[in-house]
Amino acid sequence: MTHADLLRDPARSGVYTSPEKAAWVARAAEANGFAFWRIDLAKVRDKSGLLTALARALDFPDWFGGNWDALADCLGDLSWRPTPGYVLVLDHCHVLAKRARADVETLLEVFAATADYWREQGIPFWVLVGGVSEGLREIPQADKGA
């Protein structure tokens, strides 16, 4: 199994801790024609900044309301970005977690519910979180020989 094969499998998709220097993630997403976003959270200070950063990076529609429910709604209806799969990489999440731990926990809950929804639709939705590993699984490994 290649990395592209791994990302194509909706049954394995979800929210994971991000491996360091995982340059393969962007290449595998591109090979599959997936939407790929890398969002740096190092300078984000709070919930408002977090939701703004996500809305900008993912190019949310004008109706995005800037709250957790609106985030869940937008992530569950990516009709403005149709693609066979989605990959989000959140860099420096640990920096934000030091400032706003409860908001990071809520964010991860929203992402987990979103991944479950898209998995039921047969569409891979991956979120790789850099710097925060508590409660997250490590990303599955692709076979090295493939």
C-alpha positions in Angstrom: 0.0 0.0 0.0 1.3 3.4 -0.9 0.7 6.6 1.0 -1.8 7.7 -1.7 -3.6 4.4 -1.1 -3.7 5.0 2.6 -5.3 8.4 2.2 -7.8 7.1 -0.3 -9.2 4.7 2.4 -12.2 6.4 4.1 -12.4 3.6 6.8 -8.9 4.7 8.1 -9.4 8.4 7.8 -10.0 10.6 10.9 -8.2 12.8 13.3 -4.6 11.9 14.0 -1.4 13.3 15.5 0.7 14.5 12.6 4.1 12.8 12.0 7.0 15.2 11.8 8.2 16.2 8.4 5.3 14.3 6.7 5.9 15.8 3.3 4.4 12.7 1.8 0.9 13.9 3.0 0.7 16.8 0.5 2.1 14.6 -2.3 -0.4 11.8 -1.5 -3.3 14.2 -1.3 -2.3 15.8 -4.6 -1.9 12.3 -6.3 -5.5 11.6 -5.2 -6.9 14.9 -6.3 -7.9 15.7 -2.7 -8.3 19.2 -1.3 -5.2 19.8 0.9 -4.8 22.6 3.5 -1.9 23.3 5.8 -2.8 25.8 8.5 -0.2 27.2 10.9 -1.7 27.9 14.3 1.4 29.3 15.9 0.1 32.9 16.0 -3.5 32.0 16.8 -4.4 33.2 20.3 -8.1 32.2 20.9 -11.3 30.7 19.5 -12.1 33.7 17.3 -8.6 33.7 15.7 -8.8 29.9 15.2 -12.2 30.1 13.5 -11.0 33.0 11.4 -7.8 31.1 10.3 -9.9 28.0 9.4 -12.5 30.1 7.5 -9.8 31.9 5.5 -7.7 28.8 4.8 -10.7 26.7 3.7 -12.3 29.6 1.9 -15.6 29.2 3.8 -18.7 30.8 2.2 -20.0 34.2 3.3 -22.6 32.5 5.5 -20.0 31.1 7.9 -21.1 32.3 11.3 -17.8 32.2 13.2 -18.9 29.7 15.9 -18.5 26.0 16.5 -21.9 25.1 15.0 -21.1 27.1 11.9 -17.7 25.3 11.6 -19.4 22.0 11.8 -22.0 23.1 9.2 -19.3 24.3 6.8 -17.1 21.2 7.2 -20.2 19.0 6.7 -21.1 20.8 3.5 -18.0 21.4 1.4 -20.1 21.9 -1.7 -18.0 24.8 -2.8 -15.0 22.5 -2.8 -16.1 19.2 -4.3 -13.3 16.7 -4.4 -12.8 12.9 -3.8 -11.3 13.6 -0.3 -10.0 16.2 2.1 -6.8 16.5 4.1 -6.1 19.2 6.7 -2.8 19.6 8.5 -2.7 21.8 11.6 0.8 22.9 12.4 1.8 24.2 15.9 -1.5 23.2 17.5 0.3 22.8 20.8 1.0 26.5 20.9 -2.7 27.3 20.7 -3.4 24.5 23.2 -1.3 26.3 25.8 -3.4 29.4 25.4 -6.9 27.9 24.8 -6.9 24.2 25.7 -10.7 24.0 25.8 -11.0 25.5 22.4 -8.5 23.0 20.9 -10.5 20.1 22.5 -13.7 21.4 21.0 -12.0 21.8 17.6 -10.8 18.2 17.7 -14.3 17.0 18.7 -15.8 18.9 15.7 -13.2 17.4 13.4 -13.8 13.9 14.7 -17.6 14.2 14.1 -16.9 15.6 10.6 -14.6 12.7 9.8 -17.2 10.3 11.0 -19.8 12.0 8.7 -17.6 11.9 5.6 -16.6 8.3 6.3 -20.3 7.4 6.2 -20.4 9.1 2.8 -17.4 7.0 1.6 -15.2 10.2 1.4 -11.9 10.4 3.2 -11.5 13.3 5.6 -8.2 13.5 7.3 -7.0 15.9 10.0 -3.4 15.7 11.0 -2.7 17.7 14.2 0.9 18.8 14.8 2.1 19.2 18.4 -0.9 17.8 20.2 -1.0 14.1 20.7 -3.1 13.6 23.9 -6.1 11.4 23.0 -5.1 11.2 19.3 -4.1 8.1 17.4 -0.9 8.0 15.3 -1.5 8.1 11.6 -1.6 4.6 10.1 1.5 3.5 8.3 1.7 2.8 4.6 3.7 -0.3 3.7 7.3 0.8 3.2 7.8 -1.6 0.2 4.9 -0.2 -1.8 
